[in-house]
């Protein structure tokens, strides 16, 4: 009796384990597909910056609560959020590091845009 119960439990655990692994693989594949789609939507340099810094342009804008790439607005929101999340005033180091990464990503995007504008200016001269 106990032998059969143990076999039933073992088979049930295997079935649940396989189903979980299949769901995990599907979720990973969907995540990769979404990342690939998002990467294609961005310019090549911008997509590379997202991969290096580990945060997308949209995510960085959401974290710093900016709708456009305005350096003054970015700096103002960064200063505020960095100060508010300082550990000495009860903030979170995790959130503070997210704010720093978002600022780095937006700064990189501004640099990429400036470089692109500079190249367009050179092409217009020739």
C-alpha positions as CSV (number, residue, x, y, z in Angstrom):
1,X,0.0,0.0,0.0
2,X,2.7,2.5,1.0
3,X,4.8,1.4,-2.0
4,X,2.1,2.3,-4.4
5,X,1.5,5.6,-2.6
6,X,5.2,6.5,-2.9
7,X,5.1,5.6,-6.6
8,X,2.1,7.8,-7.2
9,X,3.8,10.7,-5.4
10,X,7.0,10.2,-7.3
11,X,5.2,10.1,-10.7
12,X,3.1,13.1,-9.8
13,X,6.3,15.1,-8.8
14,X,7.9,14.1,-12.1
15,X,4.9,15.3,-14.1
16,X,4.8,18.6,-12.2
17,X,8.5,19.1,-12.6
18,X,8.3,18.5,-16.3
19,X,5.4,20.9,-16.7
20,X,7.3,23.5,-14.6
21,X,10.4,23.2,-16.8
22,X,8.4,23.4,-20.0
23,X,6.7,26.6,-18.7
24,X,10.0,28.0,-17.7
25,X,11.5,27.4,-21.2
26,X,8.5,29.0,-22.8
27,X,8.8,32.0,-20.6
28,X,12.5,32.3,-21.3
29,X,11.8,32.1,-25.1
30,X,9.1,34.7,-24.9
31,X,11.4,37.0,-22.9
32,X,14.2,36.5,-25.5
33,X,11.8,37.3,-28.3
34,X,10.6,40.5,-26.6
35,X,14.2,41.5,-26.0
36,X,15.1,40.9,-29.6
37,X,12.1,42.9,-30.8
38,X,12.9,45.7,-28.5
39,X,16.5,45.6,-29.7
40,X,15.5,45.9,-33.3
41,X,13.3,48.9,-32.6
42,X,16.3,50.8,-31.2
43,X,19.1,52.1,-33.3
44,X,22.2,49.8,-33.3
45,X,24.3,52.0,-31.0
46,X,21.4,52.6,-28.7
47,X,20.7,48.8,-28.5
48,X,24.3,48.1,-27.7
49,X,24.2,50.7,-24.9
50,X,21.1,49.0,-23.5
51,X,22.9,45.7,-23.5
52,X,26.1,47.1,-21.9
53,X,24.4,49.1,-19.2
54,X,21.7,46.5,-18.7
55,X,18.8,48.9,-18.9
56,X,16.7,50.1,-21.9
57,X,16.1,53.7,-22.8
58,X,12.4,53.5,-22.0
59,X,13.1,51.9,-18.6
60,X,15.7,54.6,-17.8
61,X,13.2,57.3,-18.7
62,X,10.6,55.7,-16.5
63,X,12.9,55.4,-13.6
64,X,14.0,59.1,-13.8
65,X,10.4,60.1,-14.7
66,X,11.4,62.0,-17.9
67,X,9.5,62.0,-21.2
68,X,12.2,63.5,-23.4
69,X,16.0,63.6,-23.5
70,X,16.3,67.0,-21.9
71,X,19.7,67.1,-20.0
72,X,18.5,69.7,-17.5
73,X,15.3,67.7,-16.6
74,X,17.3,64.5,-16.4
75,X,19.9,66.1,-14.0
76,X,17.2,67.7,-11.9
77,X,15.2,64.4,-11.5
78,X,18.4,62.4,-10.9
79,X,19.6,64.8,-8.2
80,X,16.2,64.6,-6.4
81,X,15.9,60.8,-6.7
82,X,19.5,60.2,-5.7
83,X,19.1,62.4,-2.6
84,X,15.7,60.9,-1.6
85,X,17.0,57.3,-1.8
86,X,20.2,58.0,0.1
87,X,20.7,55.3,2.8
88,X,21.4,58.0,5.5
89,X,17.9,59.3,5.2
90,X,16.3,55.8,5.2
91,X,16.4,55.3,1.4
92,X,17.3,52.1,-0.4
93,X,20.7,51.5,-1.9
94,X,19.0,49.3,-4.5
95,X,16.8,52.1,-5.7
96,X,19.7,54.5,-5.6
97,X,21.7,52.2,-7.8
98,X,18.8,52.0,-10.2
99,X,18.7,55.8,-10.4
100,X,22.4,55.8,-11.2
101,X,22.1,53.2,-13.9
102,X,19.2,55.1,-15.5
103,X,21.2,58.3,-15.5
104,X,24.2,56.5,-17.1
105,X,21.9,55.1,-19.8
106,X,20.3,58.4,-20.6
107,X,23.7,60.1,-20.6
108,X,24.9,57.5,-23.1
109,X,21.9,58.1,-25.3
110,X,22.5,61.8,-25.3
111,X,26.2,61.1,-26.2
112,X,25.0,58.8,-29.1
113,X,22.6,61.5,-30.3
114,X,25.2,64.2,-30.2
115,X,27.6,62.0,-32.1
116,X,24.9,61.3,-34.7
117,X,24.1,65.0,-35.0
118,X,27.8,65.8,-35.5
119,X,28.1,63.1,-38.2
120,X,25.1,64.5,-40.0
121,X,26.6,68.0,-39.8
122,X,29.8,66.7,-41.5
123,X,27.8,64.9,-44.2
124,X,25.9,68.1,-44.9
125,X,29.2,70.1,-45.4
126,X,30.5,67.7,-48.0
